[in-house]
Amino acid sequence: MANIVIIGGGLTGMAAAWELERLRIPYTLIEVKSRLGGSIISERRGDFQLDGGGFLFEQYGAWDFLPELGLADALVSYGRYRDGELVYFRDGTQMLVDALAKRITAPIMYRMAVSSIGQLDARLFGICLENGLALHARGIIVTAPARYAEHMLYSLDPELGLALLDYRYDPVARVSLGYRKAELAALPEATGLKFLEAYTLPERVPADHVLIRAGVRLDETITTPGAALAKVKRLIPATPVVEWAAYWSEADPLTRYLPEHAAVMDMIDARLPSGVVIAGSDYRAMRLDQQVEQGRAAARTVAAYVGS
Ligand SMILES: Cc1cc2nc3c(=O)[nH]c(=O)nc-3n(C[C@H](O)[C@H](O)[C@H](O)COP(=O)(O)OP(=O)(O)OC[C@H]3O[C@@H](n4cnc5c(N)ncnc54)[C@H](O)[C@@H]3O)c2cc1C
């Protein structure tokens, strides 16, 4: 039996795992994909360092967890934003995932999807996987996106599942294109894209080149990341030297911005049995630092319960 099970190996789940490692509490991490990082993935293409997911982050105050992870010099400022700054990771956001992954020594069950969780008795939970496997745990940290957590929580308490029913996203493919500056004219306006931006990031884009990042909504005409890539290339009359498109159906959660969302989360937290905590970007952790801090806090809460 696993003492604690973490469901989801994105940033929040990895931060929870890191905290349990620090507390020396045994746990198992379950991740449906074959890699850790969730919505964070970086790739080196030629001399370009690209991010397919999270790229620019709002920072308000120091992120103390970075020096703890050996990443004291990882951030580069992109400029002022509100009363803080926008920052990016020098070698891609994957730097943070890699640093956290190095701290994880517990078993990781990759390519395993949790389908439901239930309470077996006052101190014991059951976790069912889509492949038919079942696990027992004394504590659970749920960090999967709401559209999957909805099913998991329904079996624990239907009110919890219903509270996350129809959680909305704005699925957008992220397209990255690298061009020689001399070949690139001004970017077109009124493109119909979610965004189209040009970057010359000294650490990540070679001299005399420009990185174009575009957000393309998939719809009935654009159904694949490849089609999203082609759509952006058609808008820009130059030949890219690198290209990449990445797509997530849970990119850009919308429901978390609704005014009633905080009250829904209060209800969920109040109804969850002791020993089960939900955390992550679809819930209360909007920013990267909040995902790390809330993942770690979830680990401390569940660890305290399991040890009580
Ligand atoms: C394309 C894209 C671009 C982004 N750009 C930015 C940006 O520029 N700035 C910014 O601040 N934020 C950005 N974000 C948001 C940021 O990346 C996320 O908020 C953050 O990475 C979320 O981490 P998380 O661990 O909470 O969730 P996730 O990364 O979604 O992790 C959840 C994990 O749970 C796993 N999982 C799902 N279902 C199951 C299951 N049934 N069983 C087991 N595991 C399961 C998933 O595979 C995933 O690994 C972006 C996100 C995306 C997708």
PDBQT file of the ligand as one rigid body, heavy atoms in Angstrom, charges set to zero:
ROOT
HETATM    1  C1  LIG A 401       0.129  25.581 -23.996  1.00  0.00    +0.000 C 
HETATM    2  C2  LIG A 401       0.237  26.206 -22.641  1.00  0.00    +0.000 A 
HETATM    3  C3  LIG A 401       0.868  27.442 -22.513  1.00  0.00    +0.000 A 
HETATM    4  C4  LIG A 401       1.002  28.036 -21.259  1.00  0.00    +0.000 A 
HETATM    5  N1  LIG A 401       1.632  29.225 -21.147  1.00  0.00    +0.000 NA
HETATM    6  C5  LIG A 401       1.763  29.805 -19.930  1.00  0.00    +0.000 A 
HETATM    7  C6  LIG A 401       2.483  31.007 -19.786  1.00  0.00    +0.000 A 
HETATM    8  O1  LIG A 401       3.052  31.531 -20.752  1.00  0.00    +0.000 OA
HETATM    9  N2  LIG A 401       2.530  31.569 -18.550  1.00  0.00    +0.000 N 
HETATM   10  C7  LIG A 401       1.948  30.982 -17.462  1.00  0.00    +0.000 A 
HETATM   11  O2  LIG A 401       2.016  31.535 -16.365  1.00  0.00    +0.000 OA
HETATM   12  N3  LIG A 401       1.307  29.821 -17.579  1.00  0.00    +0.000 NA
HETATM   13  C8  LIG A 401       1.212  29.215 -18.775  1.00  0.00    +0.000 A 
HETATM   14  N4  LIG A 401       0.569  28.029 -18.893  1.00  0.00    +0.000 N 
HETATM   15  C9  LIG A 401       0.014  27.444 -17.693  1.00  0.00    +0.000 C 
HETATM   16  C10 LIG A 401       1.039  26.657 -16.868  1.00  0.00    +0.000 C 
HETATM   17  O3  LIG A 401       1.902  25.930 -17.706  1.00  0.00    +0.000 OA
HETATM   18  C11 LIG A 401       0.240  25.736 -15.994  1.00  0.00    +0.000 C 
HETATM   19  O4  LIG A 401      -0.561  26.556 -15.150  1.00  0.00    +0.000 OA
HETATM   20  C12 LIG A 401       1.038  24.802 -15.111  1.00  0.00    +0.000 C 
HETATM   21  O5  LIG A 401       2.092  24.174 -15.788  1.00  0.00    +0.000 OA
HETATM   22  C13 LIG A 401       0.032  23.807 -14.557  1.00  0.00    +0.000 C 
HETATM   23  O6  LIG A 401       0.649  22.849 -13.711  1.00  0.00    +0.000 OA
HETATM   24  P1  LIG A 401      -0.276  21.804 -12.960  1.00  0.00    +0.000 P 
HETATM   25  O7  LIG A 401       0.633  20.790 -12.378  1.00  0.00    +0.000 OA
HETATM   26  O8  LIG A 401      -1.183  22.514 -12.014  1.00  0.00    +0.000 OA
HETATM   27  O9  LIG A 401      -1.208  21.156 -14.068  1.00  0.00    +0.000 OA
HETATM   28  P2  LIG A 401      -0.785  20.287 -15.353  1.00  0.00    +0.000 P 
HETATM   29  O10 LIG A 401       0.462  20.778 -15.951  1.00  0.00    +0.000 OA
HETATM   30  O11 LIG A 401      -2.017  20.242 -16.208  1.00  0.00    +0.000 OA
HETATM   31  O12 LIG A 401      -0.486  18.849 -14.741  1.00  0.00    +0.000 OA
HETATM   32  C14 LIG A 401      -1.485  17.912 -14.493  1.00  0.00    +0.000 C 
HETATM   33  C15 LIG A 401      -0.921  16.519 -14.758  1.00  0.00    +0.000 C 
HETATM   34  O13 LIG A 401      -1.940  15.556 -14.483  1.00  0.00    +0.000 OA
HETATM   35  C16 LIG A 401      -1.824  14.525 -15.447  1.00  0.00    +0.000 C 
HETATM   36  N5  LIG A 401      -3.090  13.815 -15.507  1.00  0.00    +0.000 N 
HETATM   37  C17 LIG A 401      -4.232  14.192 -16.123  1.00  0.00    +0.000 A 
HETATM   38  N6  LIG A 401      -5.184  13.266 -15.954  1.00  0.00    +0.000 NA
HETATM   39  C18 LIG A 401      -4.630  12.276 -15.200  1.00  0.00    +0.000 A 
HETATM   40  C19 LIG A 401      -5.127  11.036 -14.703  1.00  0.00    +0.000 A 
HETATM   41  N7  LIG A 401      -6.387  10.648 -14.939  1.00  0.00    +0.000 N 
HETATM   42  N8  LIG A 401      -4.308  10.251 -13.982  1.00  0.00    +0.000 NA
HETATM   43  C20 LIG A 401      -3.015  10.637 -13.740  1.00  0.00    +0.000 A 
HETATM   44  N9  LIG A 401      -2.497  11.808 -14.205  1.00  0.00    +0.000 NA
HETATM   45  C21 LIG A 401      -3.306  12.619 -14.912  1.00  0.00    +0.000 A 
HETATM   46  C22 LIG A 401      -1.476  15.287 -16.731  1.00  0.00    +0.000 C 
HETATM   47  O14 LIG A 401      -0.918  14.436 -17.703  1.00  0.00    +0.000 OA
HETATM   48  C23 LIG A 401      -0.496  16.336 -16.207  1.00  0.00    +0.000 C 
HETATM   49  O15 LIG A 401       0.842  15.869 -16.245  1.00  0.00    +0.000 OA
HETATM   50  C24 LIG A 401       0.447  27.399 -20.133  1.00  0.00    +0.000 A 
HETATM   51  C25 LIG A 401      -0.175  26.159 -20.260  1.00  0.00    +0.000 A 
HETATM   52  C26 LIG A 401      -0.277  25.571 -21.513  1.00  0.00    +0.000 A 
HETATM   53  C27 LIG A 401      -0.947  24.227 -21.629  1.00  0.00    +0.000 C 
ENDROOT
TORSDOF 0
